Amino acid sequence: MATLDLQNISKSFGAAKVLQDISLAIQDKELVVFVGPSGCGKSTLLRIIAGLEEATTGQIVIDGADVSGAHPVDRGISMVFQSYALYPHLSVFENIAFPLRVQKMADAEMRKRVATAAEILQLTDKLPLKPGQLSGGQRQRVAIGRSIVRNPKVFLFDEPLSNLDAALRGDMRVELSQLHRELSATMVYVTHDQVEAMTMADRIVVLNKGKVEQFGPPMELYHHPATKFVAQFIGQPNMNLLSGTVKGVGPEGLAVEVTGGTVMTLPVEAGGTRAGDKVDVGIRPEDIGLGAGLRMNVNVLERLGGQSITYGLLADGARFCATLDGDAAVREGEAIDLTVDPADCHVFNANGDVLRRLKAPELTR
Amino acid sequence: MMDKYTRLQVVGIYAAIFVFLLFMLLPFIEMFMTSLRPLSHLFRSPYTFWGSDFTFEAYSKMWTTVPLLGRYIVNSVYIAGMVTAITMVLVVPAAYAYARLDFPFKSASLSVFLGVNMFTGAVLLIPLYRVLRTLGLLNTYWAMIVPGVAFLIPTGIWLLRSYLEKIPRELEEAAYVDGASRIYTLRRVVLPLAVPGLIVVGVSVFIGAYAQQFLFAITFNQERAYQPLPAGLFEFIGYQSVNWNEMMAAALVGVLPVMVIFLFLQKYLVAGLTAGAVKE
């Protein structure tokens, strides 16, 4: 049982405001991912939760108790570092046992706990080795082992997979998700990789310039991004943005004129938008198909097998990207006609805030 | 491979090394040659590099000419060893504090340490003499150990601090998150990883202590039984003549135990540098 509440956390380094008034309520057994571009403050926020940095203002509450000034151990957190931070001179056993040695735990109990952790992480036969003799993935598991022996309330992960190669990262992602289920623990996970965020998280926090852009389940962020920033950050390849002008507001949605004079009726809540306002229309590359509508000159074609990703320019010079079928009859240097279902379009007002879609798919979890 | 030198470059490099080594080692060779020559041969002209009357006699005679010679050699090693031990005990926590902690006047005090290094002991001999007299340390081992420690602490801190700074901070943060105190982290994480650095600093402190003891010995100590080798070598200078050959023999023998220790340590130094490497 562990809930983690962040209440109005702010952090400044001198004049630089790294985090601004962040409040999040993380539930028991939840895996929450902090994601954002580098410099968005996600690691700083994690270090504040860990107790490695002090917040300038605000409280950290774990299980209802304010732990803002407490030592990491008293907070009941443990942390896995980006560089694993294994002690190179100690064996795998001693590395995992380190937190227990600090506690001066009885030898028998300590051995039992290390053995359990090693079994969960399939490290039993590696216990006598030094970290230098292990592969990247194994080292990562040792670092995780060190964090689970203490039975903390909250696990913190600071970009734990960023030092691994792509294939191993995929494997470790699955392992970590399994571990989360097995331990049924509260976890906070920091990454800059939106794929990790989408695949692992129960809920995602998107951070930008020290502020929370959106906090919600992955598919909600995908279908209902709150801001233009979230819309572009989540999804691969990035969402296309076309600038448009509102021509009319009706019960069916907004009539928006986009590139080349095409007027589309987009089913979104109008909010305060009126005719004549400038808006951005967001279209995900994967929502686009071949068919009459937008004409694009294909500059680059990437055939991935199952999909073909095309990059090119629209008639008015706007960059555009579309994900088509693997065998789509497309060639580099040729023009193609593309179409999109208006229900799949996202509309953002001049502030970058979204106008809620009326016909988005039901959220699946 | 990295070995991209042409044959000509290799020849050049070795020639340069040879000249360099010759420059450094020639005095030692001459010392050794002198120690083998009979005294009568020493001032013979013209200079001959090798003579048929060379003997190792000086190596046995020196012990009777200066009966306390063995004691001097032991004293030298003892004083330098004590200086090294005390310096390391003081330098390790200081260097760690400079590497990791934040405190007022941190960089200012570091600069002061560097400034102290610029004074040679000779400038401070008279004030030091008065201090040691007040403390009642004159004519004891401490008269040579205490100033030795004082002069070597700054170098030790500078050397070790830069080594400790290279140990990844995340290791200490991990230990902190797991509940380890600073002292526990220093003992179980930082120092084991710093062993190569500790050896480097220890060796340089020892060499420094060995080299500087002459000055302190002749000024602060009149007690023959406490004299280190460099001061003891003076006894080969008699009223009538100087037993150069025996003096050279004694100097070589006195340096020998230290050289052996360093050759032995050097092996560990190289091994330690690779074993302690931290994976990023």
Interface residues (C-beta under 8 A of the other chain):
Chain A: A50 G51 L52 H71 P72 V73 I77 S78 M79 F81 Q82 S83 Y84 A85 L86 Y87 P88 H89 F98 P99 R101 V102 Q103 P131 G132 R139 R146 R150
Chain B: P168 E170 L171 E173 A174 A175 Y176 V177 D178 G179 A180 Y184 R188 V189 P192 L193 A275 G276 A277 V278 K279 E280
